[in-house]
Amino acid sequence: MTKLVDLAGAIDLLAAGEVVALASDTVYGVGAALAHPDAVARLFTLKARPTSVALPVIVDDAASVDRLAVTWSPRVARLAERYWPGPLTIVVGADSTLATLVGGHDAVGLRVPDDEALRAIARVVGPIAFTSANRHGEPPCTTAAAVQRAFADDVRLAGVYDGGERRGVVSSVVEVTGGSWRLVRAGAISVDELTAVLGAP
């Protein structure tokens, strides 16, 4: 069974290019540091996730976005200021190298979670490709034990950081490109709340 690790152990594994399960502010997820493209690729095979379904990226705060090759408009900045840290993934235009790394074409989804431990990990190892801890199409795990069962004996998962039970609503996903926006996935942030910041979709 995949071993449990503490915060320092999770950081060490991610920094070494391993895939680790982590608690977020919503549910458990599996992550890999963007600095290790081979580990990011293993996320797709671990979850049996189609490579056409792009992976979101966790950053520790909005200022960290400046180090990524993405399009960050004033509207997006207002949205991030209002809802980050929190359960909102914002999809923005991105450099092809970054987008391709996480399975996208010309965009990437970014999120600052409302979870101090996860932000602390990203602060040390850099941006983390991060997706719910489950096989593709199955319900996400809400405890470390559930993650261990879901990925029992799968050597592609190097460790599980136990952050306690998580029962949050999945993050809303909104794409903001050019002068328009659209809701990609309904979640914790409602359309009305997004419209209050972005205007009518």
N, C-alpha and C positions, 0 to 999 in steps of 0.2 A: 504493500500500500504506500502511496506517495507520502513522504514524510512531512510533518508539520515543522515550520521554521518560525523564528521570531523576526522582528522587524529588521534587525541587522543581517540576519541570514537571508531574508528576502532581497535586501539590497545587494548583498554579495552575489547571490545567484543571478539576478538581473544584470548586474555589472559584468558578470562573467559570460553573458550571452545565453542564459537559460530562460525557460518559460516558467512562470510562477503564477499561482492562483492567489488573488488578493481580494479582500473585502473592499467594496466601494460604499458610497452613500445610498445606493439602491440595492443591488444584489452582489453576489460574488462574480468576479471576472478572472480571466486568464490574460496575462500580459507579457510583453517582451519589449526590451529597450529598442528604440529606433536605431540606436547606434550599432545594433547587431542584426543586420538584414536576414541572416540565416535563421535566427530565432523568431523573427517576425513571420517568416515563411512557415515555420513549424506550427504557428498558431492555426493556420488554415488546415493543416493535416490533422492536428490534435482534435479540432472540433468537427472535422469532416465538412468544413465550410467552403462553399464554392469560392474560387478566387475572384469571381466577378462581384462578390459582395464585400465591399471595402470595410476595413477595420477602422474604428474610431481611434483617436489619439488623445491620451491624457497629458495635460501639462499642469504645472504646479500653480501658475497664476497667469493672468492675461499678459503680463509683461514678457513672459517666456515666448509668446507668439512671435515677438520681434525677431527671434532667432530662427524662425521657420520661414520658408519661401512660400508665403500665402498672401492672398489678397485680403487686406483688413481695412474695410471701409468705415467711415464714421458711423454708419447705421449699425454695422456689426459690433463696433466698439461700444455703442450705447446698449446693445442687447447683452453683451458680456458684462458690462458694468452693472446692469440690473439683475442678472440671473446667475452670475458666477461669484463664488462657488455655488454649484447647484446642479440639479438634474436636467441640464440642457446641453445637447450636443449641437454645435453650430457648424454647418457644412459651408466651406468657403473655397474659392478658387485656389489652386496650389500648383507649384512647379511640378512638371511631369515626373521628375525623379522621386520626389516625395510622394506624389499620388500613386505612382506605380508600386512603390515599396509597400503600401498598405492595401493595394488591390483596387485603387481608383483609376480614373483616367485624367481628369484635370481638376479634381477637387479632393478635399480631405475634411473629415469631421473632427472637431476639436471640443474638448470639455475640460473644465476645472471642477473636480468633484468636491462636494461638501463633506470631505473626510480628511482630517488632518494627517493621519498616517499615510494615506495614499498620496497626498500632496507632498509629504516629506520624502517619500520614496522617489517621486518624480523630480524633486528638487535635487536629489543626489545623482540619480542615473540619467536624468534627462527625459525627454518625451517618451511615453510608453504606448505602444499599440495595445489596445485593451478591448476585450469583448466579453460578453457574459460567459460564465463558466457552465457550459453544457455542450452536449453534442448538438450540431446544427439542427434546429427544428424542435428541440426538446425544451422543457421549462428550465429557466436559469436556477442555479443552486443558491440557497439562502444561508447555508452553514458550511463550515469547513469540512465537517464529516460528510455532507452530501457531495462536496467536490471530490473527496477521496473515493467515495463510492462510484461516482460517475466516471472517474478516470483511473479506476483501480488498476495498478500494475502497468500503467502507460508511461514508459520511460521518457516520453517527450515532455512530461510535466515534472519539473525538478523539485517542486516544493509547494506547500500551501501555508500561507500566513493566516492564522486564525484571528479574525477581527470580531468574533462573536456573530450572533444571528443577525441577518439583514432582511428587512421586509419592505424595503422602499419600492415605490412605483418606478418603473423603468423611465429613463430619461426621454424627454421629448427630443425629436431630431428635426431641425429646421435648416433648410438650404437657403442661403442668402447670396445671390449672384446678380451683378448688374443692378438694375433698379427694381428687381422683383424678389419675392421670396415665396417658399411653399413649405408646408408641413410634410415632412417625409414620414415621421412616425409619431402618433399620438402618445403622450405620456404625462409626466407630472406637471408640465407647464401647458396651460390651455391655449387654444387658438385665440381666445379673447385677450389673454395676457400678452401674447406675442403681438397681436394687432395693436395693442395700446402703445407699444414701442416702435413697431415697424410700419404701421399703417395697414390698410386693407391688403390682403394677399392678392 
